[in-house]
Amino acid sequence: MRPFFDSLFSEFSRVIKENGKVYIFCDWRTYAFYYPILLKYINVRNMLVWDKISGPGSSYAFIHELILFAEKGTPCMKGSNIFRFPGFSGGAKKTNGEMVHPTQKPVEVIEKLITDSTKEGDLVLDCFMGSGTTAVAAKKLNRNFIGYEIQEKYIEIAKRRLMQVDLELTFKA
Ligand SMILES: C[S@@+](CC[C@H](N)C(=O)[O-])C[C@H]1O[C@@H](n2cnc3c(N)ncnc32)[C@H](O)[C@@H]1O
């Protein structure tokens, strides 16, 4: 049987459009594992660093997350590969709103990546959507969204969060 990440990244390459972008959140352990596999299928262009400013850890604190960035087509991204959101300094436990998933990302972080690489009406895919942060960000930015999640409880949470965004957008309009 083909190894999981080999199949996954090859499928990413199959489904993304010309000029489509791929972002893989990882850390110092998984980066070295993902990088050569992703490189087999898509042009890996950079490693982004989300600087969390402060964080937990006793063998030097963990204060950043790494994001492998790959794309099809001509490179066209502007800006630095390091970014920070001062309101979200701290470890993985720091997020916006209620903490409903152990590795939940702040919506603002995902909104930044979606804004950088898509326009309104584009399609965003998150195959491991957890509490639905990418779906929430996509909806707020008028992007279409496809997501997968293996655990029923997180699907329910994601649905609830999306309904909340719908409500907020209705009242804003
Ligand atoms: C790192 S978490 C994503 C957290 C998300 N970014 C958020 O903000 O809530 C990864 C999720 O992928 C799900 N998952 C793991 N294997 C999966 C699979 N084969 N298919 C779909 N979902 C899967 C896990 O249940 C977990 O909720």
Ligand as a Chemical Component Dictionary entry (heavy atoms), coordinates in Angstrom:
data_LIG
# 
_chem_comp.id                   LIG 
_chem_comp.type                 NON-POLYMER 
_chem_comp.pdbx_formal_charge   0 
_chem_comp.three_letter_code    LIG 
# 
loop_
_chem_comp_atom.comp_id 
_chem_comp_atom.atom_id 
_chem_comp_atom.alt_atom_id 
_chem_comp_atom.type_symbol 
_chem_comp_atom.charge 
_chem_comp_atom.model_Cartn_x 
_chem_comp_atom.model_Cartn_y 
_chem_comp_atom.model_Cartn_z 
_chem_comp_atom.pdbx_ordinal 
LIG C1  C1  C 0  -4.543  19.481 13.420 1  
LIG S1  S1  S 1  -6.223  19.143 13.534 2  
LIG C2  C2  C 0  -6.940  20.526 12.675 3  
LIG C3  C3  C 0  -7.339  21.655 13.582 4  
LIG C4  C4  C 0  -7.953  22.830 12.808 5  
LIG N1  N1  N 0  -6.940  23.531 12.058 6  
LIG C5  C5  C 0  -8.683  23.784 13.732 7  
LIG O1  O1  O 0  -8.371  24.986 13.745 8  
LIG O2  O2  O -1 -9.567  23.332 14.456 9  
LIG C6  C6  C 0  -6.401  17.815 12.409 10 
LIG C7  C7  C 0  -7.779  17.162 12.324 11 
LIG O3  O3  O 0  -7.727  16.186 11.293 12 
LIG C8  C8  C 0  -8.594  15.113 11.624 13 
LIG N2  N2  N 0  -8.171  13.930 10.844 14 
LIG C9  C9  C 0  -7.140  13.081 11.070 15 
LIG N3  N3  N 0  -7.066  12.146 10.104 16 
LIG C10 C10 C 0  -8.067  12.429 9.231  17 
LIG C11 C11 C 0  -8.499  11.828 8.013  18 
LIG N4  N4  N 0  -7.887  10.745 7.509  19 
LIG N5  N5  N 0  -9.554  12.382 7.361  20 
LIG C12 C12 C 0  -10.185 13.476 7.850  21 
LIG N6  N6  N 0  -9.831  14.080 9.018  22 
LIG C13 C13 C 0  -8.778  13.563 9.693  23 
LIG C14 C14 C 0  -8.429  14.974 13.132 24 
LIG O4  O4  O 0  -9.580  14.379 13.709 25 
LIG C15 C15 C 0  -8.222  16.439 13.587 26 
LIG O5  O5  O 0  -9.434  17.009 14.065 27 
# 
loop_
_chem_comp_bond.comp_id 
_chem_comp_bond.atom_id_1 
_chem_comp_bond.atom_id_2 
_chem_comp_bond.value_order 
_chem_comp_bond.pdbx_ordinal 
LIG C1  S1  SING 1  
LIG S1  C2  SING 2  
LIG S1  C6  SING 3  
LIG C2  C3  SING 4  
LIG C3  C4  SING 5  
LIG C4  N1  SING 6  
LIG C4  C5  SING 7  
LIG C5  O1  DOUB 8  
LIG C5  O2  SING 9  
LIG C6  C7  SING 10 
LIG C7  O3  SING 11 
LIG C7  C15 SING 12 
LIG O3  C8  SING 13 
LIG C8  N2  SING 14 
LIG C8  C14 SING 15 
LIG N2  C9  SING 16 
LIG N2  C13 SING 17 
LIG C9  N3  DOUB 18 
LIG N3  C10 SING 19 
LIG C10 C11 SING 20 
LIG C10 C13 DOUB 21 
LIG C11 N4  SING 22 
LIG C11 N5  DOUB 23 
LIG N5  C12 SING 24 
LIG C12 N6  DOUB 25 
LIG N6  C13 SING 26 
LIG C14 O4  SING 27 
LIG C14 C15 SING 28 
LIG C15 O5  SING 29 
# 
